[in-house]
Amino acid sequence: MITKNAGKLSKAYFKSYMQLVMSSRDFSLEKARSYAFEELFQGDELKNGEETYQKFTQAYDELLQELR
């Protein structure tokens, strides 16, 4: 998935990305979240803007609720 110059990314994008990582790498949600954070934000919550990071955390929270 390409994100360079993508602007603000949506919650749906992050949710799909983490689901893809979980299925393709056989990762837990927590491990997929860590992987996605490093790949997309390079360890900096504000790298892609505050709103984008909020969408990332909302996607994680939604997936967490679905898996319970």
All heavy atoms as a GROMACS GRO file, in nm:
protein
  565
    1MET      N    1   0.084  -0.118   0.000
    1MET     CA    2   0.000   0.000   0.000
    1MET      C    3   0.088   0.124   0.000
    1MET      O    4   0.175   0.137   0.084
    1MET     CB    5  -0.089   0.001   0.123
    1MET     CG    6  -0.191  -0.109   0.127
    1MET     SD    7  -0.295  -0.091   0.273
    1MET     CE    8  -0.418  -0.210   0.235
    2ILE      N    9   0.064   0.212  -0.092
    2ILE     CA   10   0.145   0.332  -0.105
    2ILE      C   11   0.081   0.445  -0.026
    2ILE      O   12  -0.038   0.469  -0.037
    2ILE     CB   13   0.159   0.371  -0.253
    2ILE    CG1   14   0.232   0.260  -0.328
    2ILE    CG2   15   0.231   0.503  -0.267
    2ILE    CD1   16   0.234   0.278  -0.477
    3THR      N   17   0.163   0.515   0.053
    3THR     CA   18   0.110   0.627   0.130
    3THR      C   19   0.180   0.758   0.101
    3THR      O   20   0.136   0.862   0.147
    3THR     CB   21   0.122   0.600   0.282
    3THR    OG1   22   0.260   0.586   0.314
    3THR    CG2   23   0.045   0.478   0.323
    4LYS      N   24   0.288   0.757   0.025
    4LYS     CA   25   0.363   0.879   0.000
    4LYS      C   26   0.273   0.984  -0.062
    4LYS      O   27   0.206   0.960  -0.161
    4LYS     CB   28   0.481   0.849  -0.092
    4LYS     CG   29   0.571   0.969  -0.110
    4LYS     CD   30   0.694   0.935  -0.189
    4LYS     CE   31   0.780   1.056  -0.198
    4LYS     NZ   32   0.907   1.031  -0.258
    5ASN      N   33   0.273   1.102   0.000
    5ASN     CA   34   0.192   1.215  -0.047
    5ASN      C   35   0.043   1.184  -0.055
    5ASN      O   36  -0.028   1.240  -0.136
    5ASN     CB   37   0.242   1.262  -0.185
    5ASN     CG   38   0.385   1.309  -0.179
    5ASN    OD1   39   0.430   1.365  -0.080
    5ASN    ND2   40   0.459   1.283  -0.285
    6ALA      N   41  -0.003   1.094   0.031
    6ALA     CA   42  -0.143   1.052   0.026
    6ALA      C   43  -0.234   1.147   0.102
    6ALA      O   44  -0.355   1.134   0.096
    6ALA     CB   45  -0.157   0.912   0.082
    7GLY      N   46  -0.179   1.242   0.174
    7GLY     CA   47  -0.263   1.331   0.253
    7GLY      C   48  -0.312   1.261   0.378
    7GLY      O   49  -0.248   1.172   0.430
    8LYS      N   50  -0.430   1.299   0.422
    8LYS     CA   51  -0.488   1.240   0.542
    8LYS      C   52  -0.544   1.102   0.508
    8LYS      O   53  -0.627   1.090   0.418
    8LYS     CB   54  -0.598   1.330   0.597
    8LYS     CG   55  -0.545   1.463   0.645
    8LYS     CD   56  -0.657   1.555   0.689
    8LYS     CE   57  -0.599   1.691   0.723
    8LYS     NZ   58  -0.702   1.792   0.735
    9LEU      N   59  -0.498   1.003   0.580
    9LEU     CA   60  -0.544   0.867   0.557
    9LEU      C   61  -0.663   0.838   0.647
    9LEU      O   62  -0.674   0.889   0.758
    9LEU     CB   63  -0.430   0.769   0.584
    9LEU     CG   64  -0.306   0.789   0.497
    9LEU    CD1   65  -0.193   0.700   0.543
    9LEU    CD2   66  -0.340   0.763   0.352
   10SER      N   67  -0.753   0.754   0.600
   10SER     CA   68  -0.878   0.728   0.671
   10SER      C   69  -0.866   0.613   0.771
   10SER      O   70  -0.775   0.531   0.763
   10SER     CB   71  -0.988   0.694   0.570
   10SER     OG   72  -0.962   0.568   0.511
   11LYS      N   73  -0.964   0.608   0.859
   11LYS     CA   74  -0.973   0.498   0.954
   11LYS      C   75  -0.987   0.366   0.878
   11LYS      O   76  -0.924   0.266   0.915
   11LYS     CB   77  -1.091   0.520   1.048
   11LYS     CG   78  -1.109   0.408   1.149
   11LYS     CD   79  -1.223   0.436   1.244
   11LYS     CE   80  -1.356   0.426   1.175
   11LYS     NZ   81  -1.471   0.433   1.264
   12ALA      N   82  -1.066   0.365   0.773
   12ALA     CA   83  -1.086   0.244   0.692
   12ALA      C   84  -0.953   0.196   0.632
   12ALA      O   85  -0.928   0.075   0.625
   12ALA     CB   86  -1.188   0.269   0.583
   13TYR      N   87  -0.870   0.289   0.588
   13TYR     CA   88  -0.739   0.254   0.533
   13TYR      C   89  -0.656   0.181   0.639
   13TYR      O   90  -0.600   0.074   0.613
   13TYR     CB   91  -0.665   0.379   0.485
   13TYR     CG   92  -0.523   0.349   0.443
   13TYR    CD1   93  -0.495   0.306   0.314
   13TYR    CD2   94  -0.418   0.360   0.534
   13TYR    CE1   95  -0.365   0.274   0.276
   13TYR    CE2   96  -0.288   0.329   0.496
   13TYR     CZ   97  -0.263   0.287   0.367
   13TYR     OH   98  -0.135   0.255   0.329
   14PHE      N   99  -0.648   0.239   0.758
   14PHE     CA  100  -0.566   0.179   0.863
   14PHE      C  101  -0.622   0.045   0.909
   14PHE      O  102  -0.547  -0.048   0.937
   14PHE     CB  103  -0.552   0.275   0.982
   14PHE     CG  104  -0.466   0.393   0.951
   14PHE    CD1  105  -0.519   0.520   0.959
   14PHE    CD2  106  -0.334   0.378   0.914
   14PHE    CE1  107  -0.440   0.631   0.931
   14PHE    CE2  108  -0.254   0.488   0.886
   14PHE     CZ  109  -0.307   0.615   0.894
   15LYS      N  110  -0.753   0.036   0.915
   15LYS     CA  111  -0.816  -0.089   0.955
   15LYS      C  112  -0.784  -0.198   0.853
   15LYS      O  113  -0.743  -0.309   0.890
   15LYS     CB  114  -0.968  -0.067   0.967
   15LYS     CG  115  -1.039  -0.181   1.030
   15LYS     CD  116  -1.186  -0.145   1.053
   15LYS     CE  117  -1.265  -0.264   1.103
   15LYS     NZ  118  -1.406  -0.232   1.119
   16SER      N  119  -0.796  -0.168   0.726
   16SER     CA  120  -0.764  -0.263   0.620
   16SER      C  121  -0.616  -0.301   0.623
   16SER      O  122  -0.580  -0.418   0.605
   16SER     CB  123  -0.798  -0.205   0.483
   16SER     OG  124  -0.935  -0.188   0.471
   17TYR      N  125  -0.532  -0.203   0.646
   17TYR     CA  126  -0.387  -0.227   0.650
   17TYR      C  127  -0.353  -0.324   0.763
   17TYR      O  128  -0.281  -0.422   0.743
   17TYR     CB  129  -0.313  -0.095   0.669
   17TYR     CG  130  -0.162  -0.107   0.656
   17TYR    CD1  131  -0.100  -0.095   0.533
   17TYR    CD2  132  -0.082  -0.132   0.768
   17TYR    CE1  133   0.037  -0.106   0.521
   17TYR    CE2  134   0.055  -0.143   0.757
   17TYR     CZ  135   0.114  -0.130   0.633
   17TYR     OH  136   0.250  -0.142   0.620
   18MET      N  137  -0.408  -0.300   0.883
   18MET     CA  138  -0.378  -0.388   0.996
   18MET      C  139  -0.436  -0.528   0.975
   18MET      O  140  -0.373  -0.627   1.010
   18MET     CB  141  -0.425  -0.326   1.127
   18MET     CG  142  -0.334  -0.213   1.175
   18MET     SD  143  -0.372  -0.152   1.338
   18MET     CE  144  -0.486  -0.019   1.298
   19GLN      N  145  -0.554  -0.536   0.913
   19GLN     CA  146  -0.613  -0.666   0.883
   19GLN      C  147  -0.526  -0.742   0.783
   19GLN      O  148  -0.505  -0.863   0.797
   19GLN     CB  149  -0.755  -0.650   0.829
   19GLN     CG  150  -0.853  -0.609   0.935
   19GLN     CD  151  -0.990  -0.574   0.879
   19GLN    OE1  152  -1.001  -0.514   0.771
   19GLN    NE2  153  -1.094  -0.610   0.951
   20LEU      N  154  -0.475  -0.673   0.684
   20LEU     CA  155  -0.387  -0.734   0.586
   20LEU      C  156  -0.258  -0.785   0.652
   20LEU      O  157  -0.214  -0.898   0.626
   20LEU     CB  158  -0.352  -0.634   0.476
   20LEU     CG  159  -0.253  -0.682   0.370
   20LEU    CD1  160  -0.311  -0.798   0.291
   20LEU    CD2  161  -0.215  -0.566   0.279
   21VAL      N  162  -0.201  -0.705   0.738
   21VAL     CA  163  -0.080  -0.745   0.810
   21VAL      C  164  -0.107  -0.866   0.898
   21VAL      O  165  -0.028  -0.961   0.900
   21VAL     CB  166  -0.023  -0.627   0.893
   21VAL    CG1  167   0.086  -0.674   0.987
   21VAL    CG2  168   0.029  -0.517   0.801
   22MET      N  169  -0.219  -0.866   0.967
   22MET     CA  170  -0.253  -0.980   1.054
   22MET      C  171  -0.267  -1.108   0.973
   22MET      O  172  -0.214  -1.213   1.012
   22MET     CB  173  -0.382  -0.953   1.131
   22MET     CG  174  -0.365  -0.856   1.244
   22MET     SD  175  -0.508  -0.846   1.355
   22MET     CE  176  -0.637  -0.791   1.247
   23SER      N  177  -0.336  -1.102   0.861
   23SER     CA  178  -0.359  -1.223   0.783
   23SER      C  179  -0.235  -1.269   0.705
   23SER      O  180  -0.205  -1.387   0.700
   23SER     CB  181  -0.478  -1.206   0.689
   23SER     OG  182  -0.451  -1.111   0.591
   24SER      N  183  -0.163  -1.176   0.647
   24SER     CA  184  -0.049  -1.215   0.565
   24SER      C  185   0.074  -1.256   0.645
   24SER      O  186   0.154  -1.338   0.600
   24SER     CB  187  -0.012  -1.102   0.468
   24SER     OG  188   0.037  -0.990   0.540
   25ARG      N  189   0.088  -1.203   0.765
   25ARG     CA  190   0.204  -1.234   0.848
   25ARG      C  191   0.170  -1.318   0.971
   25ARG      O  192   0.257  -1.347   1.051
   25ARG     CB  193   0.273  -1.105   0.891
   25ARG     CG  194   0.330  -1.027   0.775
   25ARG     CD  195   0.395  -0.898   0.821
   25ARG     NE  196   0.452  -0.828   0.710
   25ARG     CZ  197   0.581  -0.835   0.675
   25ARG    NH1  198   0.664  -0.908   0.743
   25ARG    NH2  199   0.624  -0.767   0.571
   26ASP      N  200   0.042  -1.352   0.984
   26ASP     CA  201  -0.004  -1.428   1.099
   26ASP      C  202   0.033  -1.359   1.230
   26ASP      O  203   0.084  -1.420   1.323
   26ASP     CB  204   0.050  -1.572   1.094
   26ASP     CG  205  -0.027  -1.665   1.186
   26ASP    OD1  206  -0.147  -1.640   1.211
   26ASP    OD2  207   0.033  -1.762   1.236
   27PHE      N  208   0.009  -1.227   1.234
   27PHE     CA  209   0.038  -1.145   1.351
   27PHE      C  210  -0.088  -1.129   1.436
   27PHE      O  211  -0.199  -1.127   1.383
   27PHE     CB  212   0.083  -1.004   1.310
   27PHE     CG  213   0.226  -0.991   1.267
   27PHE    CD1  214   0.313  -1.097   1.264
   27PHE    CD2  215   0.274  -0.867   1.228
   27PHE    CE1  216   0.445  -1.081   1.224
   27PHE    CE2  217   0.405  -0.850   1.188
   27PHE     CZ  218   0.491  -0.957   1.186
   28SER      N  219  -0.068  -1.108   1.565
   28SER     CA  220  -0.177  -1.066   1.652
   28SER      C  221  -0.209  -0.920   1.619
   28SER      O  222  -0.130  -0.852   1.551
   28SER     CB  223  -0.134  -1.076   1.798
   28SER     OG  224  -0.031  -0.982   1.826
   29LEU      N  225  -0.320  -0.872   1.670
   29LEU     CA  226  -0.356  -0.732   1.645
   29LEU      C  227  -0.250  -0.639   1.703
   29LEU      O  228  -0.211  -0.542   1.638
   29LEU     CB  229  -0.493  -0.700   1.705
   29LEU     CG  230  -0.537  -0.553   1.696
   29LEU    CD1  231  -0.538  -0.504   1.551
   29LEU    CD2  232  -0.673  -0.535   1.760
   30GLU      N  233  -0.203  -0.670   1.822
   30GLU     CA  234  -0.102  -0.584   1.885
   30GLU      C  235   0.026  -0.579   1.802
   30GLU      O  236   0.085  -0.472   1.783
   30GLU     CB  237  -0.073  -0.634   2.027
   30GLU     CG  238   0.002  -0.535   2.111
   30GLU     CD  239  -0.070  -0.401   2.127
   30GLU    OE1  240  -0.192  -0.399   2.147
   30GLU    OE2  241  -0.002  -0.297   2.116
   31LYS      N  242   0.068  -0.693   1.753
   31LYS     CA  243   0.190  -0.698   1.671
   31LYS      C  244   0.167  -0.626   1.537
   31LYS      O  245   0.256  -0.555   1.487
   31LYS     CB  246   0.231  -0.843   1.648
   31LYS     CG  247   0.374  -0.858   1.608
   31LYS     CD  248   0.419  -1.002   1.620
   31LYS     CE  249   0.565  -1.015   1.581
   31LYS     NZ  250   0.611  -1.152   1.588
   32ALA      N  251   0.047  -0.641   1.481
   32ALA     CA  252   0.014  -0.572   1.355
   32ALA      C  253   0.012  -0.421   1.376
   32ALA      O  254   0.058  -0.345   1.290
   32ALA     CB  255  -0.121  -0.619   1.303
   33ARG      N  256  -0.039  -0.377   1.491
   33ARG     CA  257  -0.040  -0.234   1.522
   33ARG      C  258   0.102  -0.180   1.530
   33ARG      O  259   0.133  -0.076   1.472
   33ARG     CB  260  -0.112  -0.208   1.655
   33ARG     CG  261  -0.124  -0.061   1.687
   33ARG     CD  262  -0.134  -0.036   1.837
   33ARG     NE  263  -0.140   0.105   1.867
   33ARG     CZ  264  -0.034   0.187   1.869
   33ARG    NH1  265   0.086   0.141   1.841
   33ARG    NH2  266  -0.047   0.314   1.897
   34SER      N  267   0.189  -0.250   1.599
   34SER     CA  268   0.329  -0.207   1.612
   34SER      C  269   0.398  -0.202   1.476
   34SER      O  270   0.469  -0.107   1.444
   34SER     CB  271   0.406  -0.302   1.705
   34SER     OG  272   0.356  -0.293   1.834
   35TYR      N  273   0.375  -0.306   1.396
   35TYR     CA  274   0.434  -0.311   1.262
   35TYR      C  275   0.384  -0.194   1.177
   35TYR      O  276   0.464  -0.124   1.113
   35TYR     CB  277   0.398  -0.445   1.197
   35TYR     CG  278   0.448  -0.457   1.056
   35TYR    CD1  279   0.578  -0.501   1.031
   35TYR    CD2  280   0.367  -0.425   0.947
   35TYR    CE1  281   0.625  -0.512   0.901
   35TYR    CE2  282   0.414  -0.435   0.817
   35TYR     CZ  283   0.542  -0.479   0.795
   35TYR     OH  284   0.589  -0.489   0.667
   36ALA      N  285   0.253  -0.173   1.177
   36ALA     CA  286   0.195  -0.065   1.097
   36ALA      C  287   0.246   0.071   1.143
   36ALA      O  288   0.277   0.158   1.060
   36ALA     CB  289   0.043  -0.070   1.104
   37PHE      N  290   0.256   0.090   1.273
   37PHE     CA  291   0.304   0.217   1.327
   37PHE      C  292   0.446   0.245   1.279
   37PHE      O  293   0.476   0.356   1.235
   37PHE     CB  294   0.297   0.216   1.480
   37PHE     CG  295   0.343   0.344   1.542
   37PHE    CD1  296   0.264   0.458   1.536
   37PHE    CD2  297   0.466   0.353   1.605
   37PHE    CE1  298   0.307   0.578   1.592
   37PHE    CE2  299   0.509   0.472   1.661
   37PHE     CZ  300   0.429   0.584   1.655
   38GLU      N  301   0.531   0.145   1.286
   38GLU     CA  302   0.670   0.164   1.240
   38GLU      C  303   0.678   0.188   1.090
   38GLU      O  304   0.752   0.274   1.044
   38GLU     CB  305   0.758   0.046   1.281
   38GLU     CG  306   0.794   0.046   1.427
   38GLU     CD  307   0.862   0.175   1.474
   38GLU    OE1  308   0.953   0.225   1.404
   38GLU    OE2  309   0.823   0.225   1.580
   39GLU      N  310   0.601   0.112   1.014
   39GLU     CA  311   0.604   0.126   0.868
   39GLU      C  312   0.547   0.259   0.820
   39GLU      O  313   0.600   0.321   0.728
   39GLU     CB  314   0.526   0.011   0.802
   39GLU     CG  315   0.594  -0.122   0.809
   39GLU     CD  316   0.724  -0.124   0.730
   39GLU    OE1  317   0.726  -0.083   0.612
   39GLU    OE2  318   0.826  -0.168   0.787
   40LEU      N  319   0.438   0.303   0.881
   40LEU     CA  320   0.367   0.420   0.832
   40LEU      C  321   0.405   0.550   0.900
   40LEU      O  322   0.393   0.657   0.842
   40LEU     CB  323   0.216   0.398   0.845
   40LEU     CG  324   0.162   0.278   0.768
   40LEU    CD1  325   0.016   0.253   0.804
   40LEU    CD2  326   0.178   0.297   0.619
   41PHE      N  327   0.451   0.541   1.026
   41PHE     CA  328   0.481   0.662   1.102
   41PHE      C  329   0.629   0.672   1.142
   41PHE      O  330   0.671   0.773   1.196
   41PHE     CB  331   0.395   0.668   1.230
   41PHE     CG  332   0.248   0.687   1.203
   41PHE    CD1  333   0.165   0.578   1.190
   41PHE    CD2  334   0.194   0.814   1.190
   41PHE    CE1  335   0.029   0.594   1.165
   41PHE    CE2  336   0.058   0.831   1.166
   41PHE     CZ  337  -0.024   0.721   1.153
   42GLN      N  338   0.706   0.568   1.116
   42GLN     CA  339   0.848   0.563   1.154
   42GLN      C  340   0.871   0.608   1.299
   42GLN      O  341   0.966   0.680   1.329
   42GLN     CB  342   0.935   0.646   1.059
   42GLN     CG  343   0.954   0.585   0.922
   42GLN     CD  344   0.835   0.603   0.831
   42GLN    OE1  345   0.778   0.714   0.823
   42GLN    NE2  346   0.793   0.499   0.764
   43GLY      N  347   0.782   0.562   1.388
   43GLY     CA  348   0.797   0.590   1.530
   43GLY      C  349   0.756   0.730   1.574
   43GLY      O  350   0.773   0.766   1.689
   44ASP      N  351   0.702   0.810   1.483
   44ASP     CA  352   0.664   0.949   1.515
   44ASP      C  353   0.514   0.967   1.491
   44ASP      O  354   0.469   0.970   1.377
   44ASP     CB  355   0.743   1.046   1.428
   44ASP     CG  356   0.710   1.192   1.453
   44ASP    OD1  357   0.631   1.222   1.545
   44ASP    OD2  358   0.764   1.276   1.379
   45GLU      N  359   0.439   0.980   1.600
   45GLU     CA  360   0.293   0.993   1.591
   45GLU      C  361   0.249   1.106   1.500
   45GLU      O  362   0.144   1.099   1.436
   45GLU     CB  363   0.233   1.016   1.730
   45GLU     CG  364   0.252   0.901   1.824
   45GLU     CD  365   0.206   0.933   1.966
   45GLU    OE1  366   0.163   1.047   1.991
   45GLU    OE2  367   0.215   0.843   2.050
   46LEU      N  368   0.326   1.212   1.494
   46LEU     CA  369   0.286   1.330   1.417
   46LEU      C  370   0.346   1.336   1.278
   46LEU      O  371   0.328   1.435   1.206
   46LEU     CB  372   0.318   1.456   1.496
   46LEU     CG  373   0.250   1.464   1.633
   46LEU    CD1  374   0.290   1.591   1.707
   46LEU    CD2  375   0.099   1.455   1.620
   47LYS      N  376   0.415   1.232   1.237
   47LYS     CA  377   0.481   1.231   1.105
   47LYS      C  378   0.383   1.261   0.992
   47LYS      O  379   0.415   1.334   0.900
   47LYS     CB  380   0.548   1.096   1.080
   47LYS     CG  381   0.613   1.086   0.944
   47LYS     CD  382   0.686   0.956   0.928
   47LYS     CE  383   0.744   0.933   0.792
   47LYS     NZ  384   0.809   1.041   0.727
   48ASN      N  385   0.263   1.205   1.000
   48ASN     CA  386   0.162   1.226   0.896
   48ASN      C  387   0.048   1.317   0.941
   48ASN      O  388  -0.055   1.323   0.876
   48ASN     CB  389   0.104   1.090   0.852
   48ASN     CG  390   0.210   1.000   0.794
   48ASN    OD1  391   0.292   1.043   0.714
   48ASN    ND2  392   0.210   0.875   0.835
   49GLY      N  393   0.068   1.385   1.053
   49GLY     CA  394  -0.032   1.477   1.105
   49GLY      C  395  -0.115   1.415   1.217
   49GLY      O  396  -0.133   1.294   1.224
   50GLU      N  397  -0.162   1.501   1.304
   50GLU     CA  398  -0.239   1.456   1.422
   50GLU      C  399  -0.368   1.385   1.383
   50GLU      O  400  -0.404   1.283   1.442
   50GLU     CB  401  -0.269   1.576   1.511
   50GLU     CG  402  -0.334   1.539   1.642
   50GLU     CD  403  -0.354   1.658   1.734
   50GLU    OE1  404  -0.287   1.762   1.715
   50GLU    OE2  405  -0.438   1.648   1.823
   51GLU      N  406  -0.439   1.438   1.285
   51GLU     CA  407  -0.565   1.377   1.243
   51GLU      C  408  -0.543   1.236   1.189
   51GLU      O  409  -0.621   1.145   1.218
   51GLU     CB  410  -0.634   1.464   1.137
   51GLU     CG  411  -0.769   1.411   1.098
   51GLU     CD  412  -0.841   1.500   0.998
   51GLU    OE1  413  -0.808   1.619   0.987
   51GLU    OE2  414  -0.933   1.448   0.931
   52THR      N  415  -0.437   1.218   1.113
   52THR     CA  416  -0.407   1.086   1.058
   52THR      C  417  -0.375   0.988   1.170
   52THR      O  418  -0.422   0.873   1.169
   52THR     CB  419  -0.290   1.094   0.957
   52THR    OG1  420  -0.329   1.182   0.851
   52THR    CG2  421  -0.256   0.959   0.901
   53TYR      N  422  -0.299   1.031   1.271
   53TYR     CA  423  -0.269   0.944   1.383
   53TYR      C  424  -0.396   0.910   1.461
   53TYR      O  425  -0.414   0.795   1.505
   53TYR     CB  426  -0.165   1.006   1.476
   53TYR     CG  427  -0.130   0.913   1.590
   53TYR    CD1  428  -0.056   0.797   1.566
   53TYR    CD2  429  -0.173   0.939   1.719
   53TYR    CE1  430  -0.026   0.710   1.669
   53TYR    CE2  431  -0.143   0.852   1.823
   53TYR     CZ  432  -0.070   0.737   1.797
   53TYR     OH  433  -0.042   0.650   1.898
   54GLN      N  434  -0.486   1.004   1.475
   54GLN     CA  435  -0.614   0.976   1.543
   54GLN      C  436  -0.693   0.870   1.468
   54GLN      O  437  -0.753   0.781   1.530
   54GLN     CB  438  -0.696   1.104   1.556
   54GLN     CG  439  -0.643   1.200   1.659
   54GLN     CD  440  -0.719   1.333   1.659
   54GLN    OE1  441  -0.802   1.360   1.573
   54GLN    NE2  442  -0.690   1.414   1.759
   55LYS      N  443  -0.692   0.876   1.337
   55LYS     CA  444  -0.761   0.774   1.256
   55LYS      C  445  -0.696   0.638   1.275
   55LYS      O  446  -0.764   0.536   1.281
   55LYS     CB  447  -0.761   0.812   1.107
   55LYS     CG  448  -0.830   0.942   1.076
   55LYS     CD  449  -0.978   0.936   1.102
   55LYS     CE  450  -1.041   1.066   1.059
   55LYS     NZ  451  -1.179   1.079   1.097
   56PHE      N  452  -0.564   0.636   1.287
   56PHE     CA  453  -0.490   0.512   1.312
   56PHE      C  454  -0.534   0.451   1.445
   56PHE      O  455  -0.565   0.331   1.452
   56PHE     CB  456  -0.340   0.541   1.312
   56PHE     CG  457  -0.254   0.424   1.344
   56PHE    CD1  458  -0.230   0.325   1.250
   56PHE    CD2  459  -0.194   0.412   1.469
   56PHE    CE1  460  -0.149   0.216   1.280
   56PHE    CE2  461  -0.112   0.304   1.499
   56PHE     CZ  462  -0.090   0.206   1.404
   57THR      N  463  -0.540   0.530   1.549
   57THR     CA  464  -0.578   0.479   1.681
   57THR      C  465  -0.726   0.438   1.683
   57THR      O  466  -0.761   0.340   1.747
   57THR     CB  467  -0.547   0.578   1.794
   57THR    OG1  468  -0.615   0.700   1.770
   57THR    CG2  469  -0.398   0.604   1.806
   58GLN      N  470  -0.810   0.510   1.611
   58GLN     CA  471  -0.952   0.472   1.603
   58GLN      C  472  -0.968   0.337   1.533
   58GLN      O  473  -1.049   0.254   1.576
   58GLN     CB  474  -1.032   0.579   1.529
   58GLN     CG  475  -1.049   0.708   1.605
   58GLN     CD  476  -1.107   0.820   1.520
   58GLN    OE1  477  -1.137   0.801   1.402
   58GLN    NE2  478  -1.123   0.937   1.580
   59ALA      N  479  -0.890   0.315   1.429
   59ALA     CA  480  -0.895   0.188   1.357
   59ALA      C  481  -0.851   0.074   1.448
   59ALA      O  482  -0.914  -0.032   1.452
   59ALA     CB  483  -0.807   0.194   1.232
   60TYR      N  484  -0.745   0.097   1.523
   60TYR     CA  485  -0.697  -0.004   1.617
   60TYR      C  486  -0.804  -0.035   1.721
   60TYR      O  487  -0.834  -0.152   1.749
   60TYR     CB  488  -0.567   0.042   1.683
   60TYR     CG  489  -0.527  -0.046   1.798
   60TYR    CD1  490  -0.470  -0.171   1.775
   60TYR    CD2  491  -0.547  -0.006   1.930
   60TYR    CE1  492  -0.434  -0.253   1.881
   60TYR    CE2  493  -0.512  -0.088   2.035
   60TYR     CZ  494  -0.455  -0.211   2.010
   60TYR     OH  495  -0.422  -0.293   2.114
   61ASP      N  496  -0.862   0.068   1.780
   61ASP     CA  497  -0.965   0.050   1.882
   61ASP      C  498  -1.086  -0.028   1.826
   61ASP      O  499  -1.141  -0.115   1.894
   61ASP     CB  500  -1.012   0.184   1.939
   61ASP     CG  501  -0.905   0.252   2.022
   61ASP    OD1  502  -0.809   0.185   2.068
   61ASP    OD2  503  -0.916   0.376   2.042
   62GLU      N  504  -1.124   0.003   1.704
   62GLU     CA  505  -1.237  -0.065   1.642
   62GLU      C  506  -1.207  -0.213   1.620
   62GLU      O  507  -1.290  -0.299   1.647
   62GLU     CB  508  -1.273   0.004   1.511
   62GLU     CG  509  -1.408  -0.036   1.456
   62GLU     CD  510  -1.450   0.051   1.340
   62GLU    OE1  511  -1.471   0.172   1.360
   62GLU    OE2  512  -1.462  -0.004   1.229
   63LEU      N  513  -1.088  -0.241   1.571
   63LEU     CA  514  -1.047  -0.381   1.551
   63LEU      C  515  -1.040  -0.454   1.685
   63LEU      O  516  -1.082  -0.571   1.695
   63LEU     CB  517  -0.912  -0.389   1.480
   63LEU     CG  518  -0.913  -0.362   1.331
   63LEU    CD1  519  -0.771  -0.348   1.278
   63LEU    CD2  520  -0.986  -0.473   1.258
   64LEU      N  521  -0.991  -0.389   1.786
   64LEU     CA  522  -0.982  -0.449   1.919
   64LEU      C  523  -1.121  -0.488   1.969
   64LEU      O  524  -1.141  -0.599   2.020
   64LEU     CB  525  -0.915  -0.351   2.015
   64LEU     CG  526  -0.880  -0.401   2.154
   64LEU    CD1  527  -0.782  -0.516   2.147
   64LEU    CD2  528  -0.822  -0.287   2.236
   65GLN      N  529  -1.219  -0.400   1.950
   65GLN     CA  530  -1.356  -0.429   1.991
   65GLN      C  531  -1.415  -0.546   1.911
   65GLN      O  532  -1.485  -0.630   1.966
   65GLN     CB  533  -1.444  -0.305   1.975
   65GLN     CG  534  -1.412  -0.194   2.072
   65GLN     CD  535  -1.427  -0.237   2.217
   65GLN    OE1  536  -1.523  -0.303   2.253
   65GLN    NE2  537  -1.330  -0.201   2.298
   66GLU      N  538  -1.385  -0.550   1.784
   66GLU     CA  539  -1.438  -0.658   1.698
   66GLU      C  540  -1.380  -0.794   1.735
   66GLU      O  541  -1.447  -0.896   1.718
   66GLU     CB  542  -1.407  -0.628   1.551
   66GLU     CG  543  -1.488  -0.514   1.496
   66GLU     CD  544  -1.450  -0.478   1.353
   66GLU    OE1  545  -1.371  -0.552   1.289
   66GLU    OE2  546  -1.498  -0.374   1.304
   67LEU      N  547  -1.257  -0.797   1.782
   67LEU     CA  548  -1.192  -0.923   1.815
   67LEU      C  549  -1.227  -0.974   1.955
   67LEU      O  550  -1.190  -1.086   1.990
   67LEU     CB  551  -1.040  -0.909   1.800
   67LEU     CG  552  -0.993  -0.887   1.657
   67LEU    CD1  553  -0.843  -0.861   1.654
   67LEU    CD2  554  -1.028  -1.005   1.569
   68ARG      N  555  -1.296  -0.894   2.033
   68ARG     CA  556  -1.335  -0.938   2.168
   68ARG      C  557  -1.456  -1.025   2.165
   68ARG      O  558  -1.535  -1.033   2.088
   68ARG     CB  559  -1.360  -0.818   2.258
   68ARG     CG  560  -1.232  -0.751   2.294
   68ARG     CD  561  -1.256  -0.644   2.396
   68ARG     NE  562  -1.125  -0.589   2.433
   68ARG     CZ  563  -1.110  -0.484   2.506
   68ARG    NH1  564  -1.214  -0.419   2.552
   68ARG    NH2  565  -0.991  -0.440   2.536
   0.00000   0.00000   0.00000
